[in-house]
């Protein structure tokens, strides 16, 4: 096996290890995440983060299209999509 193939294999192993770690952390910390989401600061900042993401999208695709995408996302979340 040449160096390039060995490096590719090593990189793939690292990617898999990182993904495995992420899955482990997210599945074990569901309760911690839920309690964090119930805090006042989270409930205040989450809408602000959503608004900021819509603003970034609007600068990329325009305000009309960003509004359409946001409305579609809300409808999807509400089960009307």
MMTF fields as JSON, N, C-alpha, C and O atoms, coordinates in Angstrom:
{
  "mmtfVersion": "1.0.0",
  "mmtfProducer": "UNKNOWN",
  "numBonds": 323,
  "numAtoms": 324,
  "numGroups": 81,
  "numChains": 1,
  "numModels": 1,
  "chainsPerModel": [1],
  "groupsPerChain": [81],
  "chainIdList": ["A"],
  "bondAtomList": [4, 2, 8, 6, 12, 10, 16, 14, 20, 18, 24, 22, 28, 26, 32, 30, 36, 34, 40, 38, 44, 42, 48, 46, 52, 50, 56, 54, 60, 58, 64, 62, 68, 66, 72, 70, 76, 74, 80, 78, 84, 82, 88, 86, 92, 90, 96, 94, 100, 98, 104, 102, 108, 106, 112, 110, 116, 114, 120, 118, 124, 122, 128, 126, 132, 130, 136, 134, 140, 138, 144, 142, 148, 146, 152, 150, 156, 154, 160, 158, 164, 162, 168, 166, 172, 170, 176, 174, 180, 178, 184, 182, 188, 186, 192, 190, 196, 194, 200, 198, 204, 202, 208, 206, 212, 210, 216, 214, 220, 218, 224, 222, 228, 226, 232, 230, 236, 234, 240, 238, 244, 242, 248, 246, 252, 250, 256, 254, 260, 258, 264, 262, 268, 266, 272, 270, 276, 274, 280, 278, 284, 282, 288, 286, 292, 290, 296, 294, 300, 298, 304, 302, 308, 306, 312, 310, 316, 314, 320, 318],
  "bondOrderList": [1, 1, 1, 1, 1, 1, 1, 1, 1, 1, 1, 1, 1, 1, 1, 1, 1, 1, 1, 1, 1, 1, 1, 1, 1, 1, 1, 1, 1, 1, 1, 1, 1, 1, 1, 1, 1, 1, 1, 1, 1, 1, 1, 1, 1, 1, 1, 1, 1, 1, 1, 1, 1, 1, 1, 1, 1, 1, 1, 1, 1, 1, 1, 1, 1, 1, 1, 1, 1, 1, 1, 1, 1, 1, 1, 1, 1, 1, 1, 1],
  "groupList": [{"groupName": "UNK", "atomNameList": ["N", "CA", "C", "O"], "elementList": ["N", "C", "C", "O"], "formalChargeList": [0, 0, 0, 0], "bondAtomList": [1, 0, 2, 1, 3, 2], "bondOrderList": [1, 1, 2], "singleLetterCode": "X", "chemCompType": "L-PEPTIDE LINKING"}],
  "groupTypeList": [0, 0, 0, 0, 0, 0, 0, 0, 0, 0, 0, 0, 0, 0, 0, 0, 0, 0, 0, 0, 0, 0, 0, 0, 0, 0, 0, 0, 0, 0, 0, 0, 0, 0, 0, 0, 0, 0, 0, 0, 0, 0, 0, 0, 0, 0, 0, 0, 0, 0, 0, 0, 0, 0, 0, 0, 0, 0, 0, 0, 0, 0, 0, 0, 0, 0, 0, 0, 0, 0, 0, 0, 0, 0, 0, 0, 0, 0, 0, 0, 0],
  "groupIdList": [1, 2, 3, 4, 5, 6, 7, 8, 9, 10, 11, 12, 13, 14, 15, 16, 17, 18, 19, 20, 21, 22, 23, 24, 25, 26, 27, 28, 29, 30, 31, 32, 33, 34, 35, 36, 37, 38, 39, 40, 41, 42, 43, 44, 45, 46, 47, 48, 49, 50, 51, 52, 53, 54, 55, 56, 57, 58, 59, 60, 61, 62, 63, 64, 65, 66, 67, 68, 69, 70, 71, 72, 73, 74, 75, 76, 77, 78, 79, 80, 81],
  "secStructList": [7, 7, 2, 2, 2, 2, 2, 2, 2, 2, 2, 2, 2, 2, 2, 2, 2, 2, 2, 2, 2, 2, 2, 2, 2, 2, 2, 2, 6, 2, 2, 2, 2, 2, 2, 2, 2, 6, 1, 2, 2, 2, 2, 2, 2, 2, 2, 2, 2, 2, 2, 2, 2, 2, 2, 2, 2, 2, 2, 2, 2, 7, 2, 2, 2, 2, 2, 2, 2, 2, 2, 2, 2, 2, 2, 2, 2, 6, 6, 7, 7],
  "xCoordList": [0.858, 0.0, 0.903, 1.809, 0.637, 1.478, 1.053, 0.028, 1.862, 1.609, 0.265, -0.426, -0.118, -1.38, -2.565, -3.481, -2.543, -3.633, -3.685, -4.768, -2.52, -2.477, -3.016, -3.766, -2.628, -3.126, -4.64, -5.337, -5.141, -6.588, -7.311, -8.361, -6.755, -7.354, -7.341, -8.326, -6.204, -6.107, -7.131, -7.775, -7.279, -8.25, -9.669, -10.469, -9.98, -11.314, -11.573, -12.678, -10.553, -10.703, -10.956, -11.795, -10.242, -10.455, -11.86, -12.512, -12.327, -13.685, -14.716, -15.659, -14.539, -15.471, -15.433, -16.476, -14.244, -14.116, -14.803, -15.491, -14.627, -15.274, -16.788, -17.501, -17.28, -18.722, -19.25, -20.3, -18.54, -18.966, -19.023, -19.973, -18.01, -17.993, -19.166, -19.812, -19.444, -20.541, -21.876, -22.709, -22.071, -23.321, -23.443, -24.52, -22.37, -22.386, -22.732, -23.57, -22.093, -22.338, -23.769, -24.427, -24.257, -25.605, -26.668, -27.688, -26.469, -27.485, -27.48, -28.529, -26.34, -26.271, -26.642, -26.968, -26.598, -26.835, -28.186, -28.37, -29.119, -30.439, -31.105, -31.697, -31.012, -31.622, -30.96, -31.64, -29.646, -28.937, -29.333, -29.498, -29.482, -29.886, -31.306, -31.588, -32.195, -33.576, -33.638, -34.372, -32.877, -32.906, -32.298, -32.751, -31.273, -30.688, -31.711, -31.802, -32.465, -33.44, -34.585, -35.306, -34.761, -35.82, -35.383, -36.205, -34.108, -33.628, -34.134, -34.444, -34.212, -34.679, -33.765, -34.243, -32.464, -31.551, -31.722, -31.646, -31.951, -32.16, -33.451, -33.485, -34.515, -35.8, -35.749, -36.505, -34.869, -34.728, -33.82, -34.127, -32.713, -31.74, -32.096, -31.66, -32.88, -33.223, -33.955, -33.574, -34.995, -35.637, -34.676, -34.777, -33.758, -32.78, -31.84, -31.47, -31.459, -30.607, -31.358, -30.784, -32.639, -33.454, -33.547, -33.38, -33.811, -33.898, -32.59, -32.589, -31.482, -30.18, -29.937, -29.375, -30.347, -30.15, -31.002, -30.571, -32.218, -33.053, -32.4, -32.43, -31.812, -31.118, -29.944, -29.725, -29.193, -28.069, -28.581, -28.015, -29.659, -30.233, -30.716, -30.536, -31.332, -31.841, -30.7, -30.854, -29.574, -28.45, -27.914, -27.322, -28.122, -27.663, -28.649, -28.247, -29.948, -30.93, -31.985, -32.826, -31.959, -32.957, -34.048, -34.303, -34.686, -35.667, -36.932, -37.48, -37.404, -38.631, -38.401, -39.195, -37.324, -37.033, -36.76, -37.196, -36.046, -35.777, -37.079, -37.231, -38.014, -39.314, -40.079, -40.725, -40.005, -40.667, -40.061, -40.777, -38.737, -38.068, -38.402, -38.617, -38.444, -38.781, -40.216, -40.486, -41.138, -42.536, -42.688, -43.464, -41.96, -42.011, -41.475, -42.013, -40.422, -39.842, -40.808, -40.946, -41.482, -42.472, -43.618, -44.051, -44.108, -45.194, -44.781, -45.574, -43.53, -43.021, -42.984, -43.381, -42.504, -42.432, -43.804, -43.969, -44.797, -46.148, -46.925, -48.081, -46.284, -46.918, -47.876, -48.798, -47.664, -48.555, -47.835, -48.365, -46.645, -45.822, -45.904, -45.245],
  "yCoordList": [-1.178, 0.0, 1.24, 1.367, 2.133, 3.333, 4.361, 4.208, 5.414, 6.436, 7.124, 7.393, 7.412, 8.098, 7.254, 7.76, 5.992, 5.099, 4.962, 4.949, 4.859, 4.744, 6.015, 5.948, 7.181, 8.443, 8.573, 9.059, 8.14, 8.161, 7.257, 7.624, 6.096, 5.187, 5.808, 5.734, 6.424, 7.087, 8.201, 8.346, 8.987, 10.077, 9.543, 10.106, 8.479, 7.88, 7.352, 7.49, 6.75, 6.275, 7.436, 7.333, 8.536, 9.72, 10.273, 10.638, 10.336, 10.827, 9.949, 10.453, 8.657, 7.73, 7.891, 7.858, 8.064, 8.228, 9.502, 9.501, 10.584, 11.843, 11.701, 12.164, 11.069, 10.858, 9.984, 10.278, 8.926, 8.061, 8.835, 8.69, 9.656, 10.471, 11.443, 11.609, 12.084, 13.047, 12.359, 12.879, 11.203, 10.453, 10.061, 10.181, 9.603, 9.219, 10.403, 10.283, 11.537, 12.721, 13.21, 13.523, 13.28, 13.801, 12.864, 13.332, 11.572, 10.657, 10.588, 10.368, 10.768, 10.705, 12.021, 12.05, 13.095, 14.402, 14.994, 16.208, 14.168, 14.655, 15.387, 16.45, 14.83, 15.482, 16.818, 17.787, 16.874, 18.132, 19.176, 20.351, 18.752, 19.678, 20.174, 21.361, 19.276, 19.685, 20.699, 21.684, 20.467, 21.417, 22.754, 23.8, 22.741, 23.987, 24.773, 25.996, 24.057, 24.715, 25.337, 26.185, 24.935, 25.494, 26.751, 27.405, 27.086, 28.266, 29.533, 29.54, 30.597, 31.876, 32.386, 32.869, 32.279, 32.811, 32.079, 32.699, 30.769, 30.017, 30.46, 30.664, 30.61, 30.998, 32.405, 32.725, 33.243, 34.598, 34.605, 35.256, 33.885, 33.96, 33.096, 33.392, 32.033, 31.18, 31.955, 31.846, 32.738, 33.523, 34.526, 34.805, 35.058, 35.991, 35.27, 35.822, 34.05, 33.274, 32.93, 32.957, 32.607, 32.312, 33.545, 33.456, 34.683, 35.928, 36.221, 36.618, 36.03, 36.29, 35.356, 35.775, 34.102, 33.172, 33.582, 33.434, 34.101, 34.601, 35.819, 35.968, 36.69, 37.859, 37.44, 38.011, 36.442, 35.962, 35.364, 35.594, 34.596, 33.995, 35.085, 34.978, 36.137, 37.237, 37.933, 38.336, 38.071, 38.715, 37.829, 38.326, 36.508, 35.58, 35.462, 35.492, 35.328, 35.014, 36.092, 35.965, 37.135, 38.199, 38.03, 36.929, 39.139, 39.127, 38.35, 37.667, 38.441, 37.724, 36.224, 35.506, 35.753, 34.317, 33.841, 32.756, 34.645, 34.27, 34.173, 33.277, 35.075, 35.019, 33.765, 33.141, 33.398, 32.181, 30.942, 30.036, 30.918, 29.782, 29.694, 28.603, 30.846, 30.862, 30.39, 29.62, 30.855, 30.444, 28.946, 28.285, 28.413, 26.978, 26.185, 25.134, 26.691, 26.011, 26.025, 25.02, 27.154, 27.244, 26.272, 25.552, 26.255, 25.342, 23.886, 23.064, 23.581, 22.226, 21.875, 20.779, 22.814, 22.575, 22.402, 21.646, 23.114, 23.02, 21.851, 21.624, 21.109, 19.935, 20.276, 19.514, 21.409, 21.81, 21.813, 22.306, 21.27, 21.351, 20.212, 20.189],
  "zCoordList": [0.0, 0.0, 0.0, 0.824, -0.929, -1.002, 0.041, 0.705, 0.171, 1.192, 1.006, 1.989, -0.22, -0.485, -0.026, 0.622, -0.357, 0.049, 1.565, 2.15, 2.206, 3.658, 4.314, 5.288, 3.772, 4.316, 4.132, 5.023, 2.985, 2.756, 3.756, 4.283, 4.01, 4.992, 6.386, 7.12, 6.742, 8.051, 8.18, 9.219, 7.125, 7.137, 7.288, 8.036, 6.595, 6.698, 8.11, 8.636, 8.717, 10.098, 11.047, 11.943, 10.861, 11.698, 11.522, 12.499, 10.283, 10.027, 10.72, 11.331, 10.627, 11.273, 12.794, 13.448, 13.352, 14.802, 15.26, 16.281, 14.523, 14.884, 14.806, 15.696, 13.755, 13.614, 14.747, 15.319, 15.072, 16.182, 17.49, 18.259, 17.744, 18.964, 18.989, 20.024, 17.86, 17.791, 18.066, 18.808, 17.472, 17.688, 19.157, 19.741, 19.75, 21.152, 22.049, 22.943, 21.814, 22.641, 22.48, 23.473, 21.26, 21.057, 21.597, 22.103, 21.51, 22.021, 23.54, 24.146, 24.159, 25.624, 26.284, 27.471, 25.538, 26.147, 25.779, 25.862, 25.381, 25.006, 26.169, 25.976, 27.362, 28.526, 28.828, 29.165, 28.709, 28.949, 27.907, 28.233, 26.673, 25.62, 25.872, 25.712, 26.262, 26.544, 27.677, 27.589, 28.734, 29.853, 29.448, 29.913, 28.586, 28.109, 27.268, 27.371, 26.448, 25.595, 26.386, 25.86, 27.622, 28.454, 29.211, 29.853, 29.139, 29.857, 29.187, 27.995, 29.961, 29.44, 28.327, 27.301, 28.53, 27.515, 26.184, 25.124, 26.231, 24.986, 24.317, 23.104, 25.105, 24.524, 23.943, 23.025, 24.467, 23.931, 22.699, 21.701, 22.773, 21.681, 20.48, 19.367, 20.676, 19.542, 18.445, 17.279, 18.771, 17.708, 17.057, 15.863, 17.842, 17.275, 16.308, 15.272, 16.642, 15.736, 14.458, 13.37, 14.587, 13.403, 12.517, 11.3, 13.121, 12.358, 11.652, 10.487, 12.336, 11.729, 10.553, 9.541, 10.668, 9.548, 8.346, 7.203, 8.599, 7.495, 6.863, 5.642, 7.67, 7.12, 6.242, 5.174, 6.695, 5.873, 4.57, 3.501, 4.673, 3.465, 2.519, 1.306, 3.065, 2.238, 1.504, 0.351, 2.159, 1.478, 0.357, -0.601, 0.474, -0.562, -1.726, -2.889, -1.408, -2.457, -2.661, -3.551, -1.868, -1.978, -0.942, -0.455, -0.614, 0.469, 0.134, 0.999, -1.098, -1.463, -1.369, -0.761, -1.967, -1.948, -0.515, -0.129, 0.265, 1.657, 2.444, 3.275, 2.196, 2.851, 2.465, 3.306, 1.192, 0.737, 1.394, 1.82, 1.467, 2.093, 3.581, 4.11, 4.254, 5.678, 5.898, 6.82, 5.046, 5.171, 4.934, 5.624, 3.974, 3.705, 4.898, 5.245, 5.515, 6.682, 7.856, 8.553, 8.086, 9.169, 8.904, 9.804, 7.66, 7.313, 7.522, 7.982, 7.179, 7.377, 8.864, 9.26, 9.683, 11.121, 11.749, 12.706, 11.199, 11.722, 11.133, 11.487, 10.232, 9.644, 8.521, 8.23, 7.897, 6.799, 5.461, 4.465, 5.439, 4.238, 3.354, 2.314]
}
